Amino acid sequence: MKVVITGSTGFIGRALAGDLTGSGHEVVALSRNADKARRVFGDEITVAQWDGKGATGWAEHADGAGAIVNLAGESISSGRWTRSKKARILESRLAAGRAVVEAISQASAKPKVVIQSSGIGYYGSRSDEIVDESASAGSGFLPEVARKWEASTKEVREMGVRQIVIRTGIVLGSQGGALPRLLPPFRLFVGGPLGSGTQYFPWIHLSDEVKAIRFLIERDDLEGPFNLVAPQSLTMKDFCGALGKVMRRPSWLRVPGFALRLAFGRMAQEVLLSGQRAIPKRLTEAGYEYSYPSAESALREILG
């Protein structure tokens, strides 16, 4: 199967590309910096240049593809949300979606499925409410971005292409994502939760993220939204407790919420101090089996 990946050099994209290639699939990695992507992937993966806005330079790869996985978008958690930063976050996602639709509209043999990335932030801050895929979108910047991001490729359904939306939680791995940022305080014996610690921390191991995406590509009877989170729902305090246990470090020193708000503004409130008690209802009902269903097992694998 040929799989086209946007956002291919990102944390999830790199892992997915490597997994698919290792399983004998043909991967086409789209990148705005093709030279960098070739250094990342070597000779095993085809790299195609694109501008993140249109189908020029890569549309031929969409023709007859088994899947297009659209992961492209500027980082949400890297710094304060200025007006220009928020505009870039949203437009980078909408432009990538438009490019995918454009390429598919030009293809004589349409791809079988589009995996459209989204985030668990779609639901907004939900306190301790249990949230599955039937829940409505929340309010705030992140839910707005997620709603529009998901809709950016909805037109492919009218072309007969199956669309899957993956609402991904906090992906845990050693080479990227949130975990490497949490580790230094724990190593110095000053680790602990952010804010009150009562906010839920919807997480998933990188291996399960990749495996779940493959599962959704291969199951042609599935479509629509799926929460890509682990089945174990934990608060930030409980997650940090598991991390402290694995690292043999204390996890009692909280980072005050007001300090995070001063440093990062609204981003801190929506990303760091709020959470969702999200469950992967549709994924588990479809028969997906997790490799790392508990935070302790995930962290032990990652941290050795």
N, C-alpha and C positions, 0 to 999 in steps of 0.2 A: 504494500500500500504506500502511496505517496502522501506525505503529510506536510503541509505548508505551515510554518510557524512565524507569526509576527511577535515582536518582543523576544526574539530567540536568544539574545545574549543576556537576558535578565536571569534572576535567580531560579525561577521556575522553568523558563524557556530552555536554559542550558541543560537542566536535569532531564526534561522531557525529550529534548533532541537526542541526548546521549542514550536514554533508555530505548527510544524507538529505533535508533540506528543499531544498537546492540541486539535488537530482536529481529533485524533483517529488513526493516522498513526503510524506504527512501525518504529522507528529510530534506526539505528546502527551507533554509533559514533566511528570512528577510531581515535586512539590517540597513540602517542609514549610514553605517560605517562598515562597508563590506570588508575592508582590509582587516579591521579589528576582529570581525566575525570569523574570518578565515584563520586568523591566529588562534582564536578560541577553539574552533572546531577541527582544524586540520583539513585533511583531504577526504574524510569520510562523509562529509555533509556538503551538499550544494548550497552555496551562498548567493543570494540575489540582492542587488542593490535596490532600495526603494527610498522614497522621500517621506514616508509616513502619512502621505496625504492622498495618493492616487494609485492607479494600477500600472502606470508606466514602468517598464523594466522587469515586471514579474508576472503579468497577467497570464502569460502562457503556462505558468506553473499551476495555476488554478484549474486549467482545463484538464479534466480527467482525474483530479486529485481525489484521494479517499476522504481527506479531511483538511480543513483549515482551522488552525487554533489561533485565535486572536487574543494575544496577551499584552499588546502594546499599550503603553500609557506612562506618563511621567509619574515619578514616585510621589505618593501622598504624604508620607511621614517624614520627608527630609526637610525639616525646617518650618518656620512660621509661614502661615498662609497669608501672604500679601495679596492684594487684588490681582496683580499680574501672575503670581504663582497659581492662584485659583483658576485663572483663565487658561493657563498652560495645562494644568491638570485635566480640565474638562475638554479643551479643544484637542489635546493629543489623543484622547480616547475616541472622540467623535470622528476625527479625521481618519483614524485607523479603521473604524467601522465603515465609513463611507468608501474607503479604498477597497475593503473586502467585498462590499456589495458591487462596486464597479467592476472588479475583476471577475466576479461570478457572473455578472450580466453579460460579459463578453465571452464567457466560456461556452463552447458548443456542447461539451460533456460536463455537466455541472458536478461539483464536489458532492459527496454523499452527506456530509455533515459539516456544520460550522460550530466549533466550540467557542462560545463568546464569554470572555472573562468578565467577572463582576466581583463585588466584595460583600462580605457579611455586613458591612456598614450600610447596606441597602435598608436594613430594618431600623436603623437609628438606635438611640439609647432605649433599652426595653426593661431595665431593672432586672428582676428575677423572673419575668415572664418567659415561659418556654416557647421558643420560636421555631416553627418549621417553614417549609416553602410556601405554605398557603397564607402566611402572614402578610399584611400590607406593608408598603414602604413607610419608613419613618420620615421625620422632618429634620432639616439641616443640610449642610453642604454635602456630606458624604452620601446620604440617600438621594439627593438630587443628581449627583454625579453617577451613581449606580443605576438609577432609573434611565437616564439618558444613554449611558454606556450600553446597557442591555438592549435598548431600543435601536441602537445604531446599526445593527445588522438584522433587524427583524424582517426586512424586505426579502431576505433570502428564502423565507418560508413561502412567499408567493411564487418563487421560482422552482418550487418543489424540493428545496434543500432543507434537511432537518436541522433545527437550531437547538443547541443545548446551551444553557446559561449556567456557569459555575460561580456560585457565590462563595468565594474562598475566604477562610478565616486566616489567622496568623500562622504562617508556614514556618515550621521549625527545621533548621538545618545548620550545619557548621559553617557554610560558606556564604551565608547571606541571610536576609530577613531580620527579624527582631532579636533572635536569641543571642548573637554575638554582642549586641549592645547591652544585654542584661548581665552578661557574664563578669565583666571587670569588677563591679562592686562586690559580687559574691566572692570572687577570688581574694578580695581585700577584707573579707569578713564584715562588710557593711551592706550586704544585699538585703532586699526586701521589696514589698509591693509598692506600686505607684499609687499615690492618693490614698483613699480609704482602704483599698484592697477588696472591697465588696463588689466591684464591677466584674462582670463575667469576662472570661478570657477564652474566646473561641479559637482553638488551635488545631493544627493538623501537621503530622510529620511530612516532610518533603517527599519521602518515598510513597506515602499514601496519596498525596496530592497527584503525583505523576501516575500512579497505578489507577487511581479513580478516573483521571482523564482518559487513559487508555480504555478502561472499562466502558465509559460513556461513548467513546468513538466506536467501539466494537459492537455495542448493543443497539442495533438499528430499530428496536421497538421503543426506545426512550427518547424523550424530548422535553423541552421546557427547563425550568430552574431546578438546580440541585445545590444544597448546602454542602460545601466541601469543608467539613469540620470533623473532628474526632467525636466518637459517641460519648466520651467522658466530658461532661460539662463541669468546668472548674471556675471559681472566682480567681481573680488575680492573686489574692492572698494564698489560696490553696495551690495554685500553680507555682508560686515562689517557694512554698513549703516543699513541694516535690523537687524543685530545682536545688534547694538547699540540702535536701536529703541526699540527692545523687552526688552533689559536690562536697558533702560533708562540711557544710558551712551553715551558719545561722541565717535566718531569713526574717528578722524582726524589724529591721530599720526601714521605716517607710520614707518614701520621697514625698514631701507635702504637695498636695494638689495646687496650692497657691503659687508655689515656686515653679511648677511646670507651666501654669497659666501665664506667669510673668515671662517665662523664657520663650514659650511657643504659642501663646495666644489661643485662638479658637481651635487650632490643630490639637493642642493638648486635651481640650475638653472632649472633642469628638473621637479622637484616636486613642489617647492614653488613659483617660479617666472615665470613659463610657464603655459599655460592652453589651453583648447580646448572649443570652443563654440559648444559643442556636443548637439545634439537633439535626443530624443528617437523615431525616425521616425517609425521603424518597430514595436515597442511595442505599440505605440498609434494606428497605422494602424490595429493592431491585435485586438484592442478593450479594451486594458488595461485601467482602470480608476484609477487615482492617488488619494490616500487619502490626500496627502500633496503636491499639485502642486506648491505652492509658498514658498519661503524661510521664509517669516514671519509666515505663518501658521505652518510650520515645527518647527521653533525655539520656537514659543509660546507653542506648544505641549511638546517639549523636556524640556524647561526651566520653564514651568508652569506659 
